[in-house]
Amino acid sequence: MTQTSYVAVAGATGTQGAAVVDALLAHGLPVRALTRTPGSAAARALAAAGAHVVPADFDDRESLDAALAGTAALFAVSTPFGPSGADLTTEVRQGTALIEAAADARVGHIVLTSAAHADRDTGIPHFDSKYRIERRLAGLGVPWTVLGPAAFMENYAGEWTLDGLRRGSFVLPMPPERPLALVPARDIGAFAALAITRPDEFAGRRIDIASDALTCPEIAEVLTSATGRPIGFQRLPISEIEAYSADLAAMFRYFTETGLDIDTAALRRDHPEVGWQDFADWAHGRAWPL
């Protein structure tokens, strides 16, 4: 990587993509922010921060070719969840189109974000779809790195969680004794930037990442401190998640029965440059609209 080589960031207005853009800009690298909505407020914010925002649609190969031309590296992301729910076929098609376009453009290094344990035959549909994209990436003959983030801390600042917090409850379908591995988007962005700036060290590696692991009662204790409101843990029956999404129910069953065994101590030791945030750091660093 050089300071004149563009790094393309797919899904740049999303949670992970925006964090990667921020981290790359902090490294002084020129960023090409790929988005389907270049006129959106989020895209305008990226441009104001110094990114070069370009239109790109995973279902429009010409737009991908134009966006990736001349780039030195790509941060690739796919999503299974759209406005109408999970659509894994679309995720695989679009994710594959993105990495194949990057390979054809001779991008020097592709960093793909997947999910922790997606390579372990979890039976979680939206983990399995990501692993299909991983396998395709490994066969393209392009230097690659796969990151497998644990559960996003940002999930616990969404409206569904906030509704429970306003009633004094942190609600999740997890047993109280089972730790849950967690990572903030900021750390995903920082790790992706590390891999992009040091391709010789990270090429050909798949790395699951987390910065903390807490039980749900411990999460509730942190939220009590961060929000200034008493928060207790309430275990939600898995049947209620099943009624909403069989995919998410499968994920929580896996988290309950197997768990995400990610060595956070080793990650902090081996990659201190990331500046890992634990859950308390993250929670105390944000405003809580309660």
C-alpha positions in Angstrom: 0.0 0.0 0.0 1.1 3.5 -0.7 -0.5 6.9 0.1 -1.4 7.3 -3.6 -3.2 3.9 -4.0 -6.9 4.0 -3.6 -8.5 1.4 -1.3 -12.1 0.5 -2.3 -14.6 0.1 0.6 -17.8 -1.7 -0.3 -20.9 -0.9 1.7 -19.2 2.3 2.8 -22.4 3.8 4.3 -23.1 0.8 6.4 -21.9 0.1 10.0 -18.8 -1.9 9.1 -17.9 0.0 5.9 -18.1 3.4 7.5 -15.8 2.2 10.3 -13.3 0.9 7.7 -13.4 4.2 5.8 -12.6 6.1 9.1 -9.7 3.8 9.9 -8.2 4.0 6.5 -8.4 7.8 6.4 -6.7 7.8 9.8 -3.8 5.9 8.2 -3.6 8.7 5.5 -4.8 6.4 2.7 -7.0 7.6 -0.1 -10.4 5.8 0.0 -12.9 5.1 -2.7 -16.2 4.7 -0.8 -18.6 2.4 -2.8 -22.3 2.9 -2.2 -25.6 2.5 -4.0 -26.7 5.9 -2.6 -24.0 8.5 -3.3 -26.4 11.3 -2.6 -27.4 10.1 0.9 -26.5 11.9 4.1 -24.2 9.1 5.1 -22.4 9.3 1.8 -22.1 13.1 2.1 -20.5 12.6 5.5 -17.9 10.3 4.1 -17.1 12.8 1.4 -16.8 15.5 4.0 -14.3 13.3 5.9 -12.1 13.0 2.8 -13.3 9.8 1.1 -14.0 9.7 -2.7 -17.6 8.5 -2.9 -18.5 6.6 -6.1 -21.7 4.8 -7.1 -21.6 1.0 -7.1 -24.3 -1.6 -7.2 -23.5 -5.3 -6.6 -26.1 -6.2 -9.3 -24.5 -3.8 -11.8 -21.2 -5.2 -13.1 -20.4 -2.1 -15.0 -20.6 0.1 -11.9 -18.4 -2.4 -10.0 -15.8 -2.4 -12.8 -15.7 1.4 -12.8 -15.5 1.7 -9.0 -12.7 -0.9 -8.7 -10.5 0.2 -11.6 -7.1 1.1 -10.4 -7.6 0.2 -6.8 -4.9 -1.5 -4.7 -7.2 -3.2 -2.2 -10.8 -3.9 -1.4 -12.7 -4.2 1.8 -15.7 -6.5 0.9 -18.8 -7.0 2.8 -22.1 -8.7 2.1 -25.4 -8.6 3.9 -28.2 -11.2 4.1 -30.8 -8.9 5.5 -32.8 -6.4 3.4 -36.0 -4.5 3.8 -38.1 -7.7 3.5 -35.9 -9.9 5.7 -33.2 -12.5 5.0 -32.3 -13.1 1.4 -29.3 -15.4 1.4 -29.4 -16.2 -2.4 -29.1 -12.5 -3.1 -26.3 -12.1 -0.5 -24.3 -14.9 -2.2 -24.9 -13.6 -5.7 -24.0 -10.0 -4.8 -21.0 -10.9 -2.6 -19.6 -13.2 -5.3 -20.1 -10.6 -8.0 -18.2 -8.1 -5.9 -15.1 -10.3 -5.3 -15.1 -11.6 -8.9 -15.1 -8.0 -10.2 -12.2 -7.2 -7.9 -10.3 -10.2 -9.1 -10.9 -9.2 -12.7 -9.7 -5.7 -11.9 -6.5 -7.1 -10.5 -7.1 -5.6 -7.1 -4.0 -6.5 -5.1 -5.6 -7.7 -1.8 -9.2 -8.4 -0.8 -10.2 -8.2 2.8 -13.6 -9.9 3.3 -15.7 -9.5 6.4 -17.7 -12.7 7.2 -18.8 -13.9 10.6 -17.1 -15.6 13.5 -17.2 -19.4 13.1 -18.8 -19.2 9.7 -16.2 -21.8 8.6 -17.3 -24.3 11.2 -20.5 -25.7 9.7 -22.7 -23.9 12.2 -26.0 -24.6 10.5 -26.8 -20.9 10.8 -28.2 -19.9 7.4 -26.7 -16.4 7.2 -23.3 -17.7 8.4 -23.3 -20.5 5.8 -24.1 -18.0 3.1 -21.0 -16.0 4.1 -18.9 -19.1 4.0 -19.9 -19.8 0.4 -18.5 -16.3 -0.5 -15.4 -17.1 1.5 -14.8 -20.3 -0.5 -15.3 -18.5 -3.7 -12.8 -15.9 -2.6 -10.2 -18.5 -1.8 -10.4 -19.9 -5.3 -9.9 -16.6 -7.2 -6.1 -16.6 -7.1 -6.1 -13.1 -5.4 -4.4 -12.4 -2.1 -7.1 -12.4 0.5 -7.9 -12.1 4.2 -11.1 -13.1 5.9 -12.2 -11.4 9.2 -14.9 -13.1 11.2 -16.4 -10.6 13.6 -18.3 -11.7 16.8 -21.6 -10.2 17.7 -21.7 -6.5 17.1 -21.9 -4.2 20.1 -23.9 -1.9 18.0 -26.7 -4.5 18.0 -27.4 -3.4 21.6 -27.9 0.2 20.7 -30.7 -0.6 18.2 -34.3 0.4 18.7 -35.3 -3.2 19.6 -32.8 -3.2 22.5 -33.6 0.4 23.5 -37.3 -0.5 23.9 -36.3 -3.0 26.5 -33.8 -0.8 28.2 -36.5 1.9 28.6 -38.4 -0.7 30.5 -35.4 -1.5 32.6 -34.5 -4.8 30.8 -31.8 -6.1 28.6 -33.5 -8.8 26.7 -31.8 -11.7 24.8 -32.5 -15.4 24.3 -29.3 -16.5 26.0 -28.7 -18.4 29.3 -27.3 -16.1 32.0 -24.2 -18.1 32.4 -23.0 -18.3 28.8 -20.6 -15.5 27.7 -21.2 -13.8 24.4 -18.2 -12.6 22.3 -18.6 -9.0 21.3 -16.8 -6.5 19.0 -17.6 -2.9 18.1 -17.6 -1.7 14.5 -14.7 0.6 15.3 -12.4 -2.4 16.0 -13.6 -4.2 12.9 -12.6 -1.1 10.9 -9.2 -0.8 12.7 -8.4 -4.5 12.1 -9.4 -4.3 8.5 -7.2 -1.3 8.0 -4.3 -3.2 9.7 -4.7 -6.1 7.3 -4.9 -3.8 4.3 -1.8 -1.8 5.2 0.2 -5.0 6.0 -0.9 -7.5 3.3 2.2 -9.7 3.6 1.4 -10.4 7.2 -2.3 -11.1 6.8 -2.7 -12.6 3.3 -4.1 -16.1 3.3 -5.4 -15.9 6.9 -8.9 -16.2 8.3 -9.2 -14.5 11.7 -12.2 -14.4 14.1 -12.2 -11.2 16.0 -13.8 -10.0 19.3 -12.7 -7.5 21.9 -14.7 -8.7 24.9 -16.9 -11.6 26.1 -19.6 -11.0 28.8 -22.6 -12.9 30.1 -25.9 -11.1 29.6 -26.2 -10.2 33.3 -22.7 -8.6 33.0 -23.8 -6.7 29.9 -26.8 -5.5 31.9 -24.5 -4.3 34.7 -22.4 -2.3 32.2 -25.6 -0.8 30.6 -26.8 0.2 34.1 -23.5 2.1 34.6 -23.4 3.6 31.1 -27.1 4.8 31.0 -27.5 5.7 34.6 -30.7 3.7 34.8 -31.2 0.3 36.5 -31.1 -2.4 33.9 -31.7 -6.1 34.6 -31.3 -9.1 32.3 -34.4 -10.8 31.0 -34.0 -14.1 29.1 -36.3 -14.2 26.1 -37.7 -17.6 25.1 -36.1 -18.8 21.9 -39.6 -19.6 20.6 -40.2 -15.9 20.3 -37.2 -15.5 18.1 -38.2 -18.5 16.2 -41.5 -17.0 15.4 -39.8 -13.9 14.0 -36.8 -15.5 12.3 -35.7 -19.2 12.1 -32.2 -17.9 11.0 -31.7 -15.8 14.1 -33.1 -18.5 16.3 -30.4 -20.9 14.8 -27.8 -18.3 15.6 -28.8 -17.9 19.2 -29.0 -21.7 19.7 -25.4 -21.9 18.4 -24.3 -19.1 20.7 -26.0 -21.0 23.6 -24.9 -24.5 22.9 -21.5 -24.0 21.3 -20.5 -20.4 21.8 -17.9 -18.3 20.1 -14.5 -19.3 21.4 -12.4 -16.3 20.4 -9.1 -15.6 22.2 -9.5 -11.9 22.9 -6.3 -11.9 25.1 -4.3 -13.2 22.2 -5.8 -10.6 19.8 -4.9 -7.8 22.2 -1.4 -9.1 22.6 -0.7 -9.7 19.0 -2.4 -6.7 17.5 -2.3 -3.8 20.0 -2.5 -1.3 17.2 -6.2 -1.9 16.9 -6.8 -0.2 20.3 -9.4 -2.7 21.3 -12.5 -1.4 23.1 -14.2 -3.6 25.7 -17.9 -3.3 26.1 -17.7 -0.8 29.0 -15.5 1.5 26.8 -18.0 1.3 24.0 -21.1 1.7 26.2 -19.7 4.7 28.1 -18.6 6.3 24.9 -22.0 6.8 23.4 -25.2 8.6 24.2 -28.2 6.6 25.2 -31.6 8.0 24.2 -33.6 6.6 27.0 
